[in-house]
């Protein structure tokens, strides 16, 4: 990365670093006025605990923000293997396939297995997958959240969740591992501006997703800093299928004053641009967010905003296996990789 590319340390905020020690089961027992054994039975969901005692213990857990160490809890019960869950949007997308492989590799370092689920852009299926995994004893989850409200997760006090790539709506205080999306969007747009482009289109997914919103924010920040008016007629929202993206790119190129460059907020949008340009005489510049297979094989190669997926996955697994009562955010840096498509001049 160049000197002008900012980097973020993978560590919690100052507020988290200065907090007191995490509460223990002994603290919960003292707060609830019950024995340590009772707390252990409630936390581990053992049967035959009176409802009144369960309520007292759960109230103390909520008041103190207690969260158990999943790996330690299972080892204490004599379990030999920890199982983690990974819930993603669509496993057919290359980003999610790479994320799944990276989470599996990071989990293997802790002798943990991973079970996968793909909700295919359906928030209802996302909730079903999470609740089904939880009901089957998989209560440590890594989730790439949909744009739907996730406040319902608070109903599951025994569930430990870390979110990846996006902040879950309705759970702003959740643990999350994010990319530096604002910087990536700004760097991609600044790169196109530096090549002389002033008509830069934005091809965007659902801007209810925090990652998409932040990448678009970086795009707008770069235009503002360059004193280039943001033309909303060049902004496409809510498309993620490459076929639909290709249609939108064609529509934009047919405008009386078409864009000379494109910024795509994900790999599917970048592939859609490639599909559109196969049948077009124009040669606009374009930059994609997310690297993908064969991006360096095309002529010109596809300039992308890239990041280390293994770093993303490793940070998520680490947070999951070391719970904290205070919410934590880790930001993973990104870099601009130039291959030719983003360096084309306006025509």
SVG drawing of the C-alpha trace seen along z (x, -y; Angstrom):
<svg xmlns="http://www.w3.org/2000/svg" viewBox="-41 -22 45 57">
<polyline fill="none" stroke="black" stroke-width="0.4" points="0.0,0.0 1.2,-3.5 2.0,-6.1 -1.3,-7.8 -3.3,-4.7 -4.5,-4.7 -4.2,-1.6 -6.2,-0.7 -4.9,1.4 -7.0,4.5 -7.8,3.8 -10.8,2.6 -11.5,-1.1 -9.9,-2.9 -13.1,-2.6 -13.0,1.1 -9.3,1.3 -9.8,-0.7 -12.8,1.3 -12.7,3.3 -12.4,7.1 -15.2,9.0 -17.8,10.3 -17.5,14.0 -20.1,16.6 -19.1,15.9 -20.1,12.3 -23.4,13.4 -24.0,15.7 -23.4,12.9 -25.6,10.5 -28.5,13.0 -28.0,14.3 -27.7,17.9 -25.0,20.6 -22.3,20.8 -23.7,24.2 -27.1,22.7 -25.6,20.1 -23.6,22.8 -26.8,24.9 -28.7,21.9 -25.8,20.8 -25.4,24.3 -29.2,24.8 -29.4,27.8 -32.9,29.0 -34.7,28.9 -33.9,25.3 -36.9,23.6 -38.3,20.8 -37.9,18.2 -34.2,19.0 -33.7,19.0 -35.3,15.5 -33.0,14.2 -29.9,15.6 -30.9,14.2 -31.6,10.8 -28.2,10.8 -26.6,11.9 -28.3,9.0 -27.4,6.5 -23.7,7.4 -23.3,8.1 -21.9,11.6 -20.9,13.7 -19.3,17.1 -16.2,18.2 -17.6,20.8 -14.5,22.9 -13.9,23.1 -17.5,24.0 -17.4,26.9 -14.1,28.2 -15.4,28.0 -18.3,30.3 -15.8,32.8 -16.6,31.9 -13.7,32.5 -14.8,30.2 -16.3,26.7 -18.7,26.1 -19.2,22.6 -21.8,21.4 -21.4,19.2 -24.4,17.5 -23.9,15.7 -25.9,14.1 -25.1,16.3 -22.5,19.0 -22.5,18.8 -20.9,15.4 -17.1,15.6 -16.7,13.3 -18.7,15.6 -17.0,18.7 -13.6,17.2 -14.9,16.0 -16.2,19.5 -12.9,21.1 -11.0,18.5 -13.4,18.9 -12.9,22.7 -9.1,22.3 -9.1,19.9 -11.5,22.1 -9.3,25.2 -6.5,23.4 -8.7,23.7 -9.8,27.3 -13.3,26.0 -15.7,27.2 -17.8,24.8 -21.3,25.3 -22.5,23.1 -25.8,21.6 -26.7,19.3 -29.9,17.2 -29.9,16.1 -31.0,12.5 -34.0,13.5 -34.1,12.0 -36.7,14.6 -34.4,17.4 -31.5,15.7 -33.6,15.7 -34.6,19.3 -31.0,20.4 -29.8,18.6 -32.6,19.9 -32.2,23.5 -28.5,23.5 -29.1,22.2 -31.8,24.8 -29.3,27.5 -26.7,26.3 -24.6,24.1 -24.6,21.0 -21.5,19.2 -22.2,17.6 -20.4,15.5 -23.1,13.6 -22.9,11.5 -26.2,9.7 -29.0,8.7 -30.5,5.2 -33.4,6.3 -33.7,5.3 -31.8,7.7 -33.1,6.5 -34.8,9.9 -31.4,11.5 -31.6,9.9 -34.2,12.6 -31.5,15.3 -29.4,14.5 -27.2,17.6 -26.2,16.8 -22.8,15.3 -22.6,13.5 -20.0,11.6 -21.0,9.8 -18.7,9.5 -18.6,6.9 -21.8,5.1 -23.2,3.5 -26.5,5.3 -29.5,2.9 -31.1,2.7 -27.9,3.9 -25.5,1.0 -23.6,2.2 -22.8,5.6 -19.3,7.1 -18.3,6.5 -15.4,6.9 -15.6,4.4 -13.7,3.3 -12.6,-0.3 -15.4,-0.9 -15.4,-4.7 -11.7,-4.9 -12.1,-2.2 -15.0,-4.1 -13.1,-7.4 -9.8,-5.9 -11.6,-4.3 -13.3,-7.5 -10.2,-9.7 -8.3,-7.3 -10.8,-7.9 -10.9,-11.7 -7.1,-11.8 -7.4,-10.3 -9.6,-13.2 -13.0,-11.7 -15.9,-13.9 -18.9,-11.8 -18.4,-8.9 -21.4,-6.5 -22.0,-4.5 -23.3,-1.0 -24.6,-0.1 -26.2,2.8 -28.9,2.2 -27.8,-1.0 -29.5,0.2 -26.4,2.3 -23.8,0.4 -20.9,1.6 -22.7,0.4 -23.7,-2.9 -20.1,-3.6 -18.6,-2.8 -21.1,-5.2 -20.3,-7.8 -16.6,-7.5 -17.6,-8.1 -19.5,-11.2 -16.8,-12.5 -14.2,-12.2 -16.5,-14.1 -17.2,-16.8 -13.4,-17.2 -12.8,-17.5 -15.7,-20.0 -17.4,-17.7 -21.2,-17.8 -22.7,-14.5 -25.2,-13.6 -27.9,-11.4 -28.9,-10.3 -25.6,-8.4 -26.3,-6.5 -27.9,-3.0 -29.1,-1.5 -30.3,2.0 -28.9,4.1 -26.6,7.1 -27.3,9.5 -24.7,9.1 -27.4,9.4 -29.4,6.5 -26.2,4.5 -25.3,5.0 -28.7,3.6 -28.2,0.6 -24.7,-0.1 -26.1,0.1 -28.9,-2.4 -26.4,-4.8 -24.1,-4.6 -27.1,-5.5 -27.7,-8.8 -27.1,-12.0 -24.3,-12.8 -23.1,-9.3 -20.6,-8.5 -17.0,-8.0 -16.2,-5.9 -17.9,-3.5 -17.4,-2.6 -18.9,0.7 -19.5,1.3 -19.1,5.1 -17.6,7.9 -21.0,8.8 -21.5,5.3 -18.0,5.2 -18.7,8.5 -22.0,6.9 -20.0,4.0 -17.7,6.5 -20.8,8.2 -22.2,4.9 -19.0,3.8 -18.7,7.0 -21.4,5.7 -20.5,2.0 -18.0,-0.1 -17.4,-2.4 -14.4,-1.9 -15.2,-3.6 -12.9,-3.3 -14.1,-1.3 -13.0,-0.2 -14.6,2.6 -14.8,3.2 -13.8,6.8 -11.2,8.8 -12.4,11.8 -11.0,14.7 -9.6,13.8 -9.8,10.0 -6.2,9.8 -6.8,11.9 -9.1,9.5 -7.7,6.9 -7.4,4.5 -7.3,6.1 -9.9,5.0 -8.7,2.4 -10.1,3.2 -10.3,2.3 -8.8,5.4 -8.4,6.7 -7.2,9.8 -10.2,12.1 -8.2,14.3 -7.6,11.3 -11.3,10.6 -12.1,14.2 -9.4,14.5 -10.5,11.4 -14.1,12.6 -13.2,16.0 -10.9,14.4 -13.8,12.1 -16.2,15.1 -14.0,17.2 -13.1,14.4 -16.5,12.7 -16.6,9.4 -19.5,7.5 -18.5,4.4 -19.1,4.2 -16.0,4.3 -15.3,3.1 -12.3,4.1 -11.6,2.4 -9.6,4.2 -7.7,2.0 -8.1,2.1 -5.9,1.3 -6.3,0.1 -4.9,2.6 -4.3,1.0 -4.6,3.4 -5.7,1.1 -9.4,0.6 -9.3,-2.2 -6.5,-3.9 -8.3,-4.4 -8.8,-8.1 -12.1,-9.7 -13.3,-9.3"/>
</svg>
